[in-house]
Amino acid sequence: MSKTYRHLAATAAAATLGLAALTAQAADVVVDVAGTSSVNGFGEDGNTVLLVDVGAQSRLTRFDWNVVLEAFAPSSLSELRVSFGNTGGLMLDWAPAADDTFSGSGSYSGTLDLAGLDLAVGADGQLRIEFSESFKDFDPGVAEGRWVSGQLSFGVSPVPEPASAALLLAGLGLVAGARRLRCD
């Protein structure tokens, strides 16, 4: 094989690998929570539920929050919750103010690494986010607190489309072939 052919094969392989990598890059999904009420227990009518399309079978890799919460007495800040996961029922429940067992307001921020949990959305690609209360102090349907301002951010790693996976395999094959020719 000529040196030119080997160079072209290696270049084509690198381009194929680059294209496949571009289609599977992680992205952040940012949700504005300003004005969202905390009303009833998880799964009950009256809660705010958001569905965000993040791509079929995508994995959640990180969860960041930077929020201001307000709990109406006698409810406490620790009771305001957000649950997120897939529409099939797999959910992670989180209380940004878990240690604050008093009414009033407070600011909370942080990061949670989700990479090791293998938390994925389903085939529908929908990330389900529900705002709720862990304990109901008021009558059903009456807000016990609110998410005054802020954002929730989710690191999302998409699963490559089958065509992208085929491109990746073809690129790896070209790289292996080019290496083999180089060794001959």
VOVEX-346407 format. One record per residue: residue in three letters; y, z, x of N, C-alpha, C, O, CB in turn. Coordinates in steps of 0.2 Angstrom, whole numbers, plus 5000, padded with zeros to 4 digits. Glycine has a CB too. Example, Ala and Ser with C-alpha at 12.3 -4.5 7.8 and 13.67 -1.06 7.14 Angstrom:
// VOVEX-346407
ALA497250395066497850395062498450395066498350425071497850455057 SER498950355064499550365068500050395064500650405067499750295070 
This chain:
// VOVEX-346407
MET499450005004500050005000500650005004500650035010500050064995 SER501149975002501749965006502150035005502150075000502249905003 LYS502650045010503050095010503550095004503650145001503450105017 THR503750035002504250024996503850054990504150084986504449954996 TYR503250024989502850044983502750124983502850154977502150014983 ARG502650154988502550224988503150264986503250314983502250254995 HIS503750234989504450264988504550254980504850304977504950234992 LEU504450194977504550184970504150234966504350254961504450114968 ALA503550244968503050284964503250354964503250384959502350274967 ALA503550374970503750444970504450454966504550504963503850464978 THR504850404967505450404963505350404955505650444952505950344965 ALA504850364953504650364946504350434944504550454938504150304945 ALA503950454948503650524946504250574946504250614941503150544952 ALA504650574950505250624950505650614944505850664941505650624956 ALA505750554942506150544936505850564930506050594925506350464935 THR505150554930504750574924504750644923504850674918504050544924 LEU504650684929504650754929505350784926505350834922504450784935 GLY505850754929506550774927506650764919506950804916507050734931 LEU506450704916506450694909506050744905506350774900506250624908 ALA505450754907505050804904505350874904505350914899504350814906 ALA505650894910505950964910506550964906506751024903506150974918 LEU506950914905507550914901507450924894507850964890507950844902 THR506850904891506650914884506450984883506350994877506150854882 ALA506251024888505951084886506451144889506151194891505251094889 GLN507051134890507451184893507651234888507651224882508151154895 ALA507651304890507851354886508551354883508951324887507751424889 ALA508651384878509351374875509451444871509051484870509451324870 ASP510151464870510351524867510551504860510851454858510951554870 VAL510251544855510451544848510951604847510751654847509851534843 VAL511551584845512051644844512151644836512351594833512651634848 VAL512151714834512251724827512851774826512851824829511551754823 ASP513351754822513951794821513751844815513551814810514551754819 VAL513751904816513551954811514151984807514052034803513152004814 ALA514751964809515351994806515351994798515251944795515951954808 GLY515352054795515452064788514752074785514652074779515752014785 THR514152064788513552074786513352144783513552194787512952054791 SER513152154777513052224774512352244776511852204776513152224767 SER512252304777511552344777511452374770511852424769511552394783 VAL510952344767510952374760510252404758510352464757510952304755 ASN509752374758509052404756508552404762508752384767508752364750 GLY507952434760507452434765507252364767507352324763506852484763 PHE506852364772506552294775506152264769505752294766506152304781 GLY506352194768505952164763506152164756505852134752505252184764 GLU506652204755506852214748507452174746507752144750507152294747 ASP507452154740508052114737508752144739508752204739507952104729 GLY509152104740509852124742510052124749510652124751509952194739 ASN509552114753509652114760509952044762509751994759509052134765 THR510352044768510551974770509951954775509751984779511151974774 VAL509651894773509151854777509451794779509651744775508551854773 LEU509351774786509651714789508951674791508551704794510151724794 LEU508951614790508451564793508851524798509251484796508051534788 VAL508651524804508951474809508351434812507851454815509251524815 ASP508551364812508051324815508051324822508551294825508151254812 VAL507551344826507551344833507051294836506951294842507451414836 GLY506651264832506151214834505451244833505351304835506251194841 ALA504951204831504251224830503951254836504051234841503851164828 GLN503651314835503251354840503651374846503451394851502751304842 SER504351374845504751404850504651474852504451514847505551384849 ARG504751494858504651564860505351604861505751574863504251574866 LEU505351664858505951704860505851734866505351774867506051754854 THR506351724871506251754877506751814879506651854883506451704882 ARG507251824875507751874876508151884870508251844865508251854882 PHE508351944869508851964863509452004866509352054869508452014858 ASP510051984864510652014867511052034860510952004855511051974871 TRP511352094861511852114855512452134858512452174863511452164851 ASN512952124854513652154856513952154849514252114846514052104861 VAL513952214846514152224839514552294838514452334842513452224834 VAL514852294832515252354830514952364823514952324819516052344830 LEU514652424822514352444816514752504813515152534816513652474817 GLU514652504806514952554802514452584797514152544793515652534799 ALA514352644797513852674792514252724787514752764789513352724795 PHE514152714781514552754776514152814774513552814773514552704769 ALA514552874774514252934773513852944767514152914762514752994774 PRO513252974766512953004771512452964776512052994779512553064768 SER512452904775512052854779512252864786512852874788512052784777 SER511752854791511952864798511952794802511552744799511452914802 LEU512252784807512252724811511552704813511352644814512652734817 SER511152754815510452734817510052704811509452674813510052804819 GLU510252704805509852674800509952604799509652564796510052704793 LEU510552574802510652504802510152464806510152474812511452484804 ARG509852414803509252384807509352304806509652284802508652404804 VAL509052274811508952204811508252184813508052214818509552164816 SER507952144809507252124811507252044812507552014808506752144805 PHE506852024816506851954818506151934820505751974823507351934823 GLY505951874819505351844821505251774817505651744815504751894819 ASN504551764815504451704811504351714804504351774802503751674814 THR504351664800504351674793503651694790503551704784504551604789 GLY503151694795502451714793502351784793501851814791501951684798 GLY502851824795502851904794502851934801502951994801502151914791 LEU502751904807502851934813503551944815503951904816502451894819 MET503752014815504452034816504452084821504052124822504752054809 LEU505052084824505252144829505852174825506352144823505452114836 ASP505752244824506352284821506752314826506452344831505952334816 TRP507352314825507852344830508452374827508752354822508152284835 ALA508552434830509152474828509652484834509452524838508952544825 PRO510152444834510652444840510952514841511052534847511252404838 ALA510952564836511252624836510752684835510852734832511852634831 ALA510152664838509552714836509652784838509352824834508952684841 ASP510052804842510152874844510752904840510852964841510252884851 ASP511152864837511752894833511552914826511652874822512352844834 THR511452974825511253004818511853034814511753084811510653054819 PHE512352994815512953014811513352954808513152894810513453054816 SER513752964803514152914799514752894804514852934808514352944792 GLY515052844802515652824805515552754808515152714806515852874811 SER515852744814515752674817515652684825515752734828516352634816 GLY515352624828515252624835515152554837514952514833514652674836 SER515252544844515152484847514452484851514352534854515752464852 TYR514052434851513452434854513252364857513452314854512852454849 SER513052364863512852304867512252314871512152374873513452274871 GLY511852264873511352274877510852204877511052154874510852334875 THR510352214881509852154881509152184881509052234884510052114888 LEU508752144878508052164878507652094880507752044877507852184870 ASP507252104885506852054887506252044883505852094882506552064895 LEU506151984880505551974875505051934878504551914875505851944869 ALA505151904884504651864887503951884887503451844886504851844894 GLY503851944888503151974888502851984882502251994881503152034892 LEU503251974876502951994870502651934866502251934861503552014865 ASP502751874869502451814866502651804859502251784855501751804867 LEU503251814857503551814850503751744849504251714852504151864849 ALA503451704844503551634843503751624836503451664831503051594845 VAL504151574834504251554827503651514826503251494830504851514826 GLY503551494819502951454817503051384818503551354821502751474810 ALA502651344814502651274814503351254810503551194811502051244811 ASP503551294806504151274802504851274807505351254805504251314796 GLY504751314813505351314817505851364815506451364818505651244818 GLN505751404810506251444808506251514811505751554810506151454800 LEU506751544814506851604816507151644810507651634807507351614822 ARG506751694808507051734802507351804804507051834808506351754797 ILE507951814802508351874804508551914797508851884793508951854808 GLU508351974797508452014791508852074793508652114797507852034787 PHE509352094789509752154790509552204785509552184779510552134790 SER509452264787509152314782509352384784509652394789508452304781 GLU509152434780509152504781508552534782508052514779509552534775 SER508452584787507752614788507652674783507152694781507752644795 PHE508252694780508152754775508752734769509352724771508252824778 LYS508552744763508952724758509352794755508952834752508652694752 ASP509952804756510352854754510652844748510752894744510852874760 PHE510852784746511252764740510752734735510152724736511852724741 ASP511052714729510652684724510452614727510752584731511052674718 PRO509852584724509652514727510252464725510552464720509052494723 GLY510352424730510852374730511552394732511952344732510852344723 VAL511652454734512252474736512252474744511852504747512452544733 ALA512752444747512852444754512952514757513352554754513352394756 GLU512552524762512552594766512952584772513052634776511852624767 GLY513052524774513452514781513552434781513352394777512952534787 ARG513852424787514052354788514052334795514252384799514652324784 TRP513952274797514052244804514752224804514852164802513452194806 VAL515152264807515952244806516052184810516452144807516352304809 SER515852174816515952114820515452114825514952154826516652124823 GLY515452054829514952044834514451984833514451954829514552104836 GLN514051984838513551934839512851954841512752004845513751874843 LEU512351924838511651924841511551864844511651814842511151944835 SER511151864850511051804854510251804856510051854858511451794860 PHE509951754854509251744856509151694861509351634860508851734849 GLY508751714866508551664871507951624868507451664866508351694878 VAL507951564868507451524865507151474870507551434872507651484858 SER506451474871506151424875505751374870505251404868505751464880 PRO505951314870505551274865504951244868504851254874506051204864 VAL504451234864503851204866503951124867504151094862503251224861 PRO503751094872503851024873503450984868502951004866503651004880 GLU503750934866503450884861502850854864502850854870503950834858 PRO502350834861501750794864501950744868501650734873501350774858 ALA502450704866502650644871502950674877502850634882503250604867 SER503350724877503550754883503050784888503050774894504050814882 ALA502550804885501950834889501550774892501350774897501450874884 ALA501550714888501250654891501650634897501350614902501150604885 LEU502250634896502650614902502550654908502550634913503450614900 LEU502550724906502450764912501750754915501750754922502450834909 LEU501250744912500550724915500650654918500350654924500050724909 ALA500950604916501050544919501350554926501250524931501350494915 GLY501950594925502350604931501850644937501950624943502950644930 LEU501550694935501050724939500550674942500350684948500750784936 GLY500250634938499850584941500150534946499850524951499550544935 LEU500750514945501050474950501250514956501150484962501750444947 VAL501450574956501550614962500950624966500950614972501850684960 ALA500350634962499650644966499450574969499250574974499150664961 GLY499550524965499450454968499850444974499550414979499450404963 ALA500450454974500950444979500750484985500750454991501650454977 ARG500550544984500350584990499750564993499650564999500250654987 ARG499250544989498650514991498750454995498450445001498150504985 LEU499150404993499350344997499650365003499550335008499750304993 ARG500050415003500450435009499950465015500050455021500950495008 CYS499450495012498950525017498450465020498150475025498450575013 ASP498350415016497950355019498250325024497850275027497750315013 
